Amino acid sequence: MMSAVNHTKLNSAVFLLTGIPGKEDVHLWISIPFCFMYAISIVGNSAILFIIKTDSSLHEPMYIFLSMLAITDIGLSIATVPTTLGIFLFNYREISLHACFSQLFFIHSFETIESSMLLMMAFDRFIAIRDPLRYTSILTLPRIPKMGLVCVIRGVAIITPLPFLLNRFPYCRDNVLSHSYCLYQDVMKLACSDITVNSLYGLFAKLVTMGLDSLFILLSYMIILNTVLSITSCTQVLRALNTCVSHVCAVLLFYTPQIGLSLIHRFGKGSSPLLQILLGNMSLLVPPLMNPVVYSVKSKHLRAKIFDMFIK
């Protein structure tokens, strides 16, 4: 009886989120760039969605994939906004167990879906350069939403077990998390039980989503590079490579902090907490912020439409 009471009590506890340790007195000032980045992310991605939807000349596979990426970026931003700004603006650090599980589910789901979207965009560039004559017959407009739906189902199906795996544990250790939002690896370490199964499933989920996606993206670009280098005209080589620059930047912005954060959570026990917080914020803030900027800079048509929209 006593054991059951203790278990219930422990699982009704709250976690304490972390802003920037040692900088609590300037959290209000730190919130200003965070608010600015969130606003730019939401406005920038929403603008891209609106322009692609209303401009029929942009109803092409590349731009439809970009609109799917923008939706994912908006979801990723919204999943982290409440707790992050709650800490920096109001110093509100508490989050209940189940609210934490819900947040980590949405964060990891959107991360997985974004990884899949980047893979589809790599496939788009692969077909456009490797087999341009069959581009429109392979990536038809009715087929693209189905590909997006498969990515969403795949991400949700793989991430759904995570909250249930965490919910079966009591949490009796230090309840302070390392970030201003909940992550699976961070919460898992606070459990008072054997977390071997959770750790293995988390690694499996990472490998079959971001691991496989990044591998296929790398392979696609190796084939793209091989195809481009076989072209004799330097002008055509540069033109072909220029169509991939935006996507390469988006891939680097997404995967670099993700890989660094995963390595630190699993192997960097003595690493600096500030480094973890920096990489964590970069992994969730930078891609939604920079993707609209990168694609707007590289696409003259899209950039012109954005200027026209804001001028009007």
N, C-alpha and C positions, 0 to 999 in steps of 0.2 A: 504493500500500500504506500509506504513512505517513498519507495523508489519511483512509483508512478507519479506521485505528487511532485517530486523533485524534477522528474523529466518534463512534466507539464510546465513547471515554473521556468525551467531553463529555456524551453522553446517558446515561451511568451516574452522573453527578454527582448531588448532592443540592441541594435548595433550603433556604434558611434562612428560617423564618417569623419574623414580627415581633410582639412583644407591644405594649407601650406604650413608645416610645423615651424614654430618660431616666428611666424609672420602674422600672428593673429591680430595684432594691433593695426595692421594695414590691410586687413581683408577687405574693408570697404573700398579702398582704392584699387585693390586687385580686381574687384568685381567689375570695374569700369571696362577694362579690355575684354573680360569674359562676356559681358553684356554686348559689347560691340561686335565680337566675333560671332556670337549666337545670332544677333540681328542680321549681320551680313550673310551668314549661312542660310537663314530662313528666307530672307528677301532675295538673295542671289539664286538659290535653287527654285524658289517659287516663280521668279521672273523667267528662268529658263523653261520651266513647265508651261507657263502661260504662252510664251512666244512659240514654242514648238507646237502647242495645241492649236493656236489660232492661225499660224502661218502654214498653209498647205504645201509650200515649197520645201518645208523642212520635214515633211512626212516621209523620211527616208530611214533605212535601218540604223545608220549611225546616230541620228538624232533621236530616234525612238529609244535606242539603248541609253542614250544620254539622259532622256527624260526619266527612265526607270532608275538610273543612278541617282538622279536628283531627288526622286521620291524616297529612296533608301536613305540618302543623306539627311533629309528632313526628319525622317523617323528616328535616325540615330541621334540627331541633335535634341529632339523633343524628349527622348528617353533619358538624357543626362541633365537637361536644364533644371528641373525642379530641385534636385538635391544639391547640385553644384552652386546655383545661385542662392539657395537657402542657407548654405554655409557662409558664403562670402558677404551676402547682404544682411542676413539676420542672425548669423552665428547659430543656426539651427542644425545640429549635428545628428540628432536621433532619427533612426529609421527602424520600423518594426521588422520582425523576421520575415513575414510574408510579403510586405512591401519591398523588402530587399530582394527576395526571390523573384518577384514580378519584374523588378527593374533589371536584374541581371539576365532574365529570360529575354526581354526586349532588346537589351544592348547586344547580347551575343547573337540573337536572331538577325538583327540588322547588320551586324558585322559579317555574318556568314552569307547573308543575301548580297551584301555589297561585294564580297569576294567573288561570288558567282556572276554578278553583273560585270565585273572587270574581266572575267574569263570570257563572257559572251562578247564583250567589246573587242577583246583580242581575237576571237574567232571572226568577228566582222572584218577586222583589218586583214586577217589571214586570207579570207576569201577574196576580199577586194584586190589584194596584191597578187596572190597566188593564182587565182582563177577568176579574173574580172568578167569574163564573158558569161559565166554562170552565176554571177553575184545576185542579180535580181531574181533568178529562178530558185536559188537556194534560200536566201533570206527574204522570203515573201512577207508582206505586211500582215496577213493572217497568222503566219507561223511565229512571228516575233513575240506577241503576247503569250502564246503557249509556252515558249521558251522561258519567259519571265515567270510564269506561273509555276513551272517545274522548279525553278531556282528558289522560289518562296516556299514551296512544299518541302523541298529538300532541307532548307535551312531550319524551318520550324520543326520538322520531324526529328532532326538530329539534336536540336537544342532542347526540345521539350522534356527529355528525361532529367536534365540538370537540376531544376528546382525540386523534383521528387527525390532525387538522390541526396540532396542536401537536407530535405525536410525530415528524413528519418533519423537524423543525428540530434543528440543534445549538445548545447553550446554552453560550456562552463568556463572557458578560458577567457583571457582578455578580449573584450568585445569591441576593440578599436580596429577599424578597417584602415587600409593603407591609402584609400582614394576617397574622392568626394562623391562616389557612386559605388554600387555593388558590382563586383566581378566574381565569377565562379571560383577562380583559384584563390582569391583573397578570402572569401567566406569559408571555403573548404578547410583552410588551415586552422580555423577557430573551433572546429568540431572536437568533441571529447571521445571520439571513437576511431577505429581503424579506417583510414580514408583511402586504402589501396584501390578498392573498386572505383571510387570516385575519381581518383587520380588517373587510373588507366582509361576510364571512359572519357575524361576530359582530354587526355592525350589523343585518344582515338578520334574524337570529334574534331580536334584541331587538324589532325593529319588528313582525314577524309574530306575536309572542307577547304580550309586555307592552304593546307599542304599540297593537296592534289591540284587545286586551282592555280597556285603559284607555279607548280611544276609544268602544267599544261600551257600556262602563259609564257613561261621561259622557252618551252619547246616550240611554240608557235612563232615566237620572235626569232628563234634560231633559223627556222625555215624561211621566215620572211626575209631575214638578212641574207640568207643564201640565195634567195630568188632575186633580191634587189641587186646584189653584187654581180649577178650574171647579166645585168643590163649594161649595154655598152655606152649609152648616153649618160653623161654626168648630170645633165639637167633632169632627166627622168628619174635617176637614182635619188637626187635630192628631193624631187617632188614626191616620190613614193615614201621616203623616210619622213618627210614633213607631215604626212597624214597620220603618222604614228606618235608624234612627239607628245601630243596632249594625253594620249592614253598611257604612254610610258611614265609621264609625270604623275598621273593619277595612281598608277600601280606603285610607284616608289613612295608616294605620300601615304598610301594605305599600309603597305606591307612592312616598310622599314620600322616604324614604331611598334607595330604589332609583334614582329619577330623579336625585337629587343625586349619588349615587356614580357613576352612568354618565357624567354630565356632567364630573365631576372626572377620571375615568380618561381621557376622550377629549380634553378641552379644558383641564383645569386643571393644566398642567405646573408652574406655580409655586405651586400651592396647598400649604397646610400639611399635612404628613404626619399630624399629629394629627387634622385634620378628616377625612381619608380613613379613618383607623382608627375614628373615632367613628361616621361614617356606615355603614361596613362592619359594625361590630358592631350598630348599630341595625337595619340591614336584615335581619339574621339572628336577632337575639335578641328584638327588641321584638314583632314579630307573633306568634310562638308563645307569648310570655309574656302578652300583653295580650288576644288574641282570646278565650280562655276567660273572662277577667275581664269584658270588655265584654259578651259574650253572657249571662253569668251575672247581671250587674247588671240588664240590660234585660229578661230573661225571668224573670218571677216563678215560673213553673212549674219551670223548670230550676234556678233559685236554691234553691227549696224542696227539690228532690230532692237537690241537692248538700249542703245542710245536714243533711238526714236521713241521707244516706250516711255523712258524717263523724261525726255524733253516734252512730250505731249502731256 
